């Protein structure tokens, strides 16, 4: 009986011979192995596969990621956002603007209550800071596109030369437009329900906090707010646990609230509501605030988080490789 050659063995050395080896399992079952390299443990594994149902165990990584891993994850997330379609970005950023408007509503309600009981400025600031993060937490954890969250995240792929400034400016432009449209729509809805929400005095007081400062003061305040928001995004990426991520988001937005710092999107929702509710405010004043706040948030997130994080981590990597 002629044997047929196996195509997979045509390129093997002709002098190599395959011989049968007979093994016997512990229960006395004979097993034929066509490989001299097969061990008894290999045969045992095959028996275990027949006797036991295989399961997949998902490992839960409860540890903080190494900065190198965090940077790589941030680059991947940035690339994912940069490659999203324009329609997806505008809808997601519109949703973010609407959601963050609830932070503005919460602060306005608490501000109104504090005015009614004539609370001290310190108590008022603490009370509003406690509720300020809620809209941000919902927004970020829902995956909606918030501009201040992506000032740094979308910048990492550009710094790593995996994307271009053109793609970055496209993302920023679409997200800003969507966020502002969402903030305007949310403010309109809140003002239509002002008799129910009962926060008119709070919106007016917040509006003065947005426009009564000089442009230079607003700019520095917005830099600090953008810095904190980008740090929050970085910390969320560094931790795989949802509980830790929400804690980080609360921490940085609480600091923004307690410091009275100016966030461009939440501030826009507050500004639009104040503009609709009171004649104290003008369109020119609203445009000045929004423009300065956007620029400050952009500088804070890009320069103080994205560039610094990328530079020191990549520098550490290069020193390690050289060493």
N, C-alpha and C positions, 0 to 999 in steps of 0.2 A: 504494500500500500504506500503510494508515494505521498510524502509530506509536502505541503505547500508552504512557501516562505512567507513570513509575516512582513508586510510592507514597512512596519515601524522599525524592524530590525535590519533592514537592508544596508544601512550605513554603519552597522556595528562591526567590530573586528570579527573576521571569519573564524578565528581560533577560539572565540568565546563560546563556551557550551553552556546550555541551560539544562540542568538536571533536576529531576524530581526529588523532593525530600519529604518524607512522611513524618508528620508530627502527630502526637496523640494528646488530646485535651485532658484535663484532670478527671473528667467524667468518663474517660475511656473512648471518646469519639475520635476516630481517625480523621486527620485533615491532611490534604495534599497541598503543599505550597510549591509553586513553580518559581522559586527565587531563593538563592542561597543566602541572601541578605535578610530574609524574614526572620524575626526573632520570636521567641515564645510569647513575649509581651504583645507583639503585634497580633498574634493569634488570639490572645486573651481579649484584646480590645474588640476584635471581630465578634467574639462570643458575647461580650457585654453589650454590643450594639444590638444583638438579636434578643437578648434577655430583658433589656431595659429600654424604656421610652426616652429618646433624647429630648432635652429641653434646652431652651436658650435663656441664659441668665444675663440680664442687662446690668452692667456695672454702673452704679451711681457714683459719680465723682463729686465727693463732698469737700474737696480741697480747693483752695484758691489757685487759679491758674498762674503759671510762671509768666512774667512780663513778655517774654518772647512769644509764648503761645497766645497771650491776649492780643498782641500786635497783629499776629497772623490772622486771628479770628476777626479783628476789627477791619483788616484789609479785605478779607473775604466778604464781610457784611457790606463794606463800602462799595465793593465791586457789584454786589447783588443789587444795591440801590441804584447805582449809576447805570446799570443795564436794564432797569425797568422801563416799561413803555411810558410815554407821556401821559396817556389816559389813566394808567394805573397810579402814577404819581400824583396827578391833579386830584383824583378822587380820594386818595389816601390823605393827602395834605388838607383837602377840604374838610374831611372828617376830623382831623387833628385840630383844626381851628375851631370847629364847633365844640369839640370835647373840652378843650382848654378854657372855653368860655365859662364852663361850670366853676372853674377856680375863681374867675372874676365874680361870678354870682355869689359864691360862698363868702368871699372876702367882703363884698358889698353888704351882704346880710349881716355879718358880724360887725362890720364898721357901723352900720345903722344902729344896731343894738347897743354898741358901746357909746354912741352919741346920745342915745336916749337915757342911758344911766349915768352919763357924764363921767365915764371912766377916764383914768389918767392915760396920757399918751403911751406909757410903757405897757400898761395892761392891754390897751387897744392893739398895740403892735404884736404882743405875744399872742393874743386871741386870734388875730387875723393870720399870723404865721402858722398857727396850728392847722387851719383849714385850707390854706393856700395850696399845699401839695396835692390835694385830692384829685383835681382835674388832670394834673400832670401824670399822676400814677395811672389813672384810667387810660389816658392817651398813650403813654409809652408801652404799657403792658398789652394794650390792644393791637399794637403794631402799626399805628397810624404815623404818618410822616410829619414830624415836628421839626421845623427849621433848626432850632438851636441844638437839637439832638444830633443833627447830621452835619453841622458846620465842621466838626472834627472827623467824624466817621467817614464821610465821603472824601475827605482830604487825604487820608492815609494811602489809598491806591495811587493818587497823583504823586505823592512824595516817594512812593515805591516804584514809580515809573511804569505802573500797570494801567494807567488811565491818563487822560489829558485834562488840561484846564478847561477846554471847551466842554467836555462832558460834565465837569464839576460845576461850571457856571450854569449849564442847562439845568442840572438837578436843583441847584440853589434857587434859580429863577422860578422854576415851576412850583417848588415847595413853598416859596415865599408868597407867590400869588395865591396858591390854594389855601394856605394858612390864613392870609388876610381876608379872603372871601369868606372862609368859614367863620372867622372871628366876627366879621361884619354881620353875617347871617345870624350867628348865635346871639350877638348883642341886640339885634332887631327883635328876635323872639323873646329875649328876656325883658326888653322894655315894653313889649306888648302885654307881658304878664306882670308888669310892675305892681299892679294893684294886689296881686296875689303874693308875689315875692316880697313886696314891701321893703325895697332897698334903695329907694330914690336918693335919700340923703347920703347913703354909703357910696353910690356911684359918683355923686357930685364931689364928695370929699376925695375919693380916689383920683378923679379927673384932675383936681388941682395938684395932687401929688405928682401927676405925670407932666404937667405943663408949666408949673411954677418955678422950675429950675432952669438955670442957664444951659445952653447946649453943651458946654464943656463938662458940666457936672453930670448931665444926662449921659454923655458919652462914656465917662469913666465908670459910672454906675452900671451901664449896659455891658461894658467890658467885663466887670466882675460877675454879672449875672450869666453872660455867655460862657465865661470860664467855668463857673460852677456847673452849668448844665452839661457842658462837654465832659467835665470830670465825672458827672453822674453816669453818662453814657459809657465812659471808659470803665468805671467800676462795675456797671451792670454786665459788661462783656467779660470782665475778669472773674466773675462768679457764675457758676452754672446753676445755682439754686435760685428759684423764683423768690423765695422769702428774702434772700440777701439782696436781690435786684430791687425789689420794692422798697426795702429799707434804704438803699443807696439813693433811690429817686426821692424818697421822702426827706432824707437828710439834706440833700443839696437844695431842694426847692424850699425847705423850711428856712435854710440860711438866706435864700433870696428874699423870702417873706420877712424874716426878722430884721434883715438889713434894709428893707425898703428899696431893694435894688430893682432895676427896670428891665423886665423881660419883654421883648418886642411883640410876641404873639399874644400872650395873656394881657399885656398892657394895651394892645390894640383892641381887644375885646372890651376892656374897661373904658378905653378912650372913645370907642364908637358908642357905647351905651351912654356915657356922660354927654357926648355931643348931641344925642337924640333927646336927652332928658332935661338939659339945661342950656340956657342962652349964654352962660358964662364962657362957653368954649366955641372956638371957631374951627373951620376946616383947615385953615393955615396952621393953627396951633397943633392940630391933630397930625398933619403931614410932617411938621417939624419933629414931633415926638417920635413918630413911627420910623422916620428916616434915620434919625440919630440912634435910636434903640437898635434897629437892624444892623447898622454899621458897627456899633459897639459890641453887640452879641457876636457878630462875625469875627471881629478881631480877637475877642476873648477866647472863643472856641478854637479858632485856627492857630493863633500864635502861641497862646499860653498852654494849650493842651496838645493839639495835633503835632505841631512842629517840635515842641520840647519832648513829648513822649517818643516820637519817631526817632529823633536825633539821639537821645541818650540810650535807647534800646539798641538801635543799629550800631552805635558806637561801641557798646558793650559787646555785641556779637563780634565785631571786627577785631577787638582786642583779644577776645577769647580764641578766635581762629588764628590770629598772629602768634599768640602764646603757645 
